[in-house]
Amino acid sequence: MKAIVIHEPGGPEKLCYEEVPAPAVREGWSLVRVRGFGINHSEIFTRKGLSPSVTFPRILGIECVGEIAETTDSARLPVGQKVISIMGEMGRAFDGGYAEYTLLPNKQICPVQTNLDWKTLAALPETYYTAYGSMLNLRIADSGRDGMPPRILVRGATSGVGVAFLRLLKGRRPELAVAGSTRSMKKETQLREAGFDEVILDADGILQTKNQFDRVLELIGPATLRNTFSHVAEGGIVCSTGQLGGKWYLNDFDPIMELPANGYLTSFYSGNVDPQRLQSLLDYVEKYGIDPAPERVFSLAQVPEAHAYLESAHSFGKVIVVI
């Protein structure tokens, strides 16, 4: 089979398009024919050698969509069954989705029922799943505490999850006003074209606005969380989902003093995999006609280019590979 193999950490040029043996099925694992996958920032971290548990050589890829090619669980995972797999040390402890076939533990393969095409499916995990779980945890009601429609902010709006969240929310409730933050106002036009109603400059971790919001999807993470709290209205909810700021912990956090009055802090991440929630996402996309159209589509051989694009200042939204 063809696969992208990385033999040592480094830049995108370390991702090698090679012919390798297809993995042999073993008990408790099944072989998936990969039809597509997204490119994720965590894979860039791993490529650079920043995932300490990962050994090389390795086939990266924390997600894939495809169909069962060989099975050890014919009842739940019959040959030909459409499936999605996310996380579970895929692409880290064992080879992942950057290949024509991947061998995965049965317990982390989710069978799905859907009429969505492969390109659409490839754009959904893990980005849209993360956005969907975050949207559910934000509990976006019909109105805010003042009786007006809830005011919503996506901090880190140019990311794949930020754009996915907007599309999921607006697809069902187009009347809601959603603001998005960016470190560069050069992306304002793209954000407005994507559907954001307001664009706010995020200058060195400080939002350049005095506005307050009822719901905030925080994708920068602990690096900006304290500043986010200062822009949350009484009774508001912050969902800390991303860590694009490169900081993993909020040191010396005093929840009594720092959280907004009567407010809530929650979180979601794609490792919280629930097959029913995943199927619910697919049903939601079909029901509300959500268009998860990725920003860029690459072939398997172009994975190094996909990594370079996602790392660049020009990246916007979801980047996928279709095989």
N, C-alpha and C positions, 0 to 999 in steps of 0.2 A: 504494500500500500504506500501511498504518498503521505508524508507527514512533515511538519515543521519541528525540527529537533534543535535544541540549544545545548551545546557541549560545555560552555563556560559562560559566566555572566558577562554582560557588557551592553553595547548598544544594539539597535535593531538589526545591524549586520550580523549579529551572532545567531540569528534565527535562520536555520539552514533548511531549505526545501530538499528532502531526501526520500529515497526509496528504502523502506524498512520492512521487516517481517510483520505481518498482521498478527496481533496478539492471539494466543491460544486460549480458548474458553476453559475455565476451571470452576469447581464447585462453588456455588453461591455468587458467581459473576456471570454476566451475559455480554455478548458482543453487540455493539450498536454501530450501525452504518450512519455516519455523521452527515447530515444534510446542511448544517450551518451552525454558526455560533457568533456571539458578540466578542468584541475586543474590550478588555476591562483594564482600568488603572492598576488593579492588584496584580495583573499579569506583567505589567511594565515593572512594578516593584520587584517581582520575582526574577524577571529577566535581568535586572540590574544586580541581582545577588542580595536583595534586601529581605528575602524570606529565609531566615536562618535554618529552617528545617528542611529546605529543599536541597537535594543533591543532583548533580549533573552527570551524564546527560539526562534530559527530561523533555517530554512533550508537554508544553504548557496548555492552559485552557481550563477555566473553572466552570464552563457550561457547554452544553450542546443541545441541539434538537436533531432528531433522526428517527430511525426505525430499527427494531430488533432484527439482527442478522442471524445470530445463534443464541439460543436461550438455555438456561438451566432452571427456568421457572415457567413452563409452558402454560400454566393456568393464568397467571397474572401478566406474563410478558411473552405472549406468543410471537412467533416469527412474523414480521410485518407490522407489528403494533407500533403506532406513533408514540414517541417518548420524548421527555425532557429531563435533563439532569443538570443540577446546579450544586456547586460547592462540594462539601464533604471530603475535602482534601484532594479533590480531582485536580490534576495538573500540578500537584505539590508532592503528596506522598506517593502518588502513582500517576501514570501518564493520563493526560487530559484530552481535550477536544480538538486540538490543532492537528487533525489527521482525518483520513478517510474512514477509519474505523477506530473505535476506542472500547476497551474492556472495562466495565464498571461493575461495582457491587450492586446486586439486585436491589438492596435496600435503599439505594439512592437514585434508582431509575423510576421515574414517575410516568406511568401510562396516561395518555391524554386522548380525549375525544374532541376533534375539532375539524372544521372544514377550511381553516386558514392555510394559505400556501406556505412553502418552506421559507421564503424570504420574509414573510410577515412573522412566522413563528421564530425565526432566528433573531428577530429584533426584540423579542419579549423577555426571555431570561438573559441575564439576571437583572437587567436594568428595569424593565417594566414590572417585574415581580417585586423588586425593591420599592419602586414608586407606589405600587398598588398597596403593599403592606403598610407603607408609611401613610398613605391617604386614609386607610381604614383606621389606623391608630390616632390620626388627628381628629377623628370624629367631627367632621365638618357638618354642622347643623344648618338648618334653613336660615337662621338669623343669629347675629351676635347678641351680646348682653344688652345692647341698646336698641334691639329690635330691628336693626339694619342688617343687610346681608353681611356675612363674615368677611373681614378683610384678611387677605392671605398673602404671605410672602414666601418666595422660594429663594433661599440664600445659597448661591452657587448655581444660578439658573441656566448657565450655558452648558452645564454637564449633561450627560445622557439621562441621568435620573431626573434632573430638573426639568428637562423638556418632556420626558415621559410623564411625569407627574402632572404637568400642565395639560397635556393632551388627554390624559385619563379624566381629569377633573372637568375640563371644558367640554369634553365629549358628552358628558352627562348633564352638566350645569353651566352652559355657556354664559349665563347672566352674571356669574361671579367675577369680580375684579381681582386679578392676580398680579402682584408685583414681583419682579425678579431682580436680583442683584448681580453685578458683574464688576470685575476689577478693571475692565477697560470699556469705556463708553463707545469704542469703535464697534462693539458688538450690539449696540442698541438697536440698530435696524434689524439685525437677525432676530433678536429677542422679540421685537414687536411683530415681525412677520410670523414668528412662531405662535404668537397669540398673547404674549404678556401685555397687560394694559399699562403698566408703569415700569420703568427701568431705573434702578437706583445704583449709584456708584458705591462700590465697596473699596474705600481707600485705606490700605494698610490695616485692614481688619475693623474699620469704623464705617458704619453705614452713614452715607451723606444724606440723611433725612431726619425729620422730627416726627414722622408718622408712626402710629402705633398699629399693631396687627393682632387679630384674634387667633390666627393660626400661622405657624412658621415651620416650614420644612427646612431644617438646618443641614446643609450638605458640606459645609466647610469643617464643622465639627468643633472640638474643644478650643481650637485656635481663635474662634470668634463667638463662642457660645455666650460668654458674659455680655458682650455687646448686643447680641441678639435679645437677651433677656430685657435689656433696657428699652426695647422697641415692642414689647408685648403688652397688650391691654389687659386690664384686670380680668381674671378668669380665662385667660388665653392658654393655648397649648403649643408647646414646642416639641417637634419630633426630631431628635438628633440622629440622623441616618448616615451621613457621609463623614469622611475624615480627609477631605481634599486639602485641608490646611497642613497636613503632615504632622499633626499633634494628636496623640492618642488619649491623653488624660487631662482632666480639669483639676489642677492642683489647688489645695486649700479651698475647696468648694464649700460654701455655707448655704445650704438650700433654704434655710429660714429667711435669710437676709437677701439672697440673690435672686430667688425665683420671683416672678411677678405676683402681685397680690392675688391670692386665691387661684393661682395658676398651676399648670401641670407640665411636667417634663417626661416625655416618653421616648422610645427609640424603636428602630426596626433595622434589621440587616438581613441580607440574602441567605445567610446560613440558617435562618429560621424557616426551614423548608417544610411546608405543609402541602401534601398532594391535593387536598381539597381546595386550599386557597389558590394553588396554581391553576387548577381547573376552573375555579371561579373567575380568575383573571381572564382566561381564554374566553369564557362565556360573556364576560363584561365587554371585552373588545369586540366580539361579534354582535352583541345586543345593541351597543351604542355606536357601532360603526366607527370605532377608533382607528385612525390611520397611524400606525407606528413607524411610518416610513423612515428608514435610517438616513442619516446625513450622507454617509458614504458606504458603498458596497465593494468589497474586494474578493478576489479569488484566494484559494489556499496558498498558491505560490506567492501571492502579494502580501502575506502577513507581515513581513518586515516593513513594507510601505504603510500598512495599516497602523503599526506601532508608531512609526515616525509621524504620521498624521495626527494620531491621538495625543502625542506629546507636544505637538506644535501649538503655537499661539493661534493658529487658524481653526483648530478643532472646535466642533459644535455638535451637540447631540450624539446620537448613537452611531457607532461604527460596527459593521458586521462583515462576516465572511460567509459566502454561500458556495457550497461545493456541488 
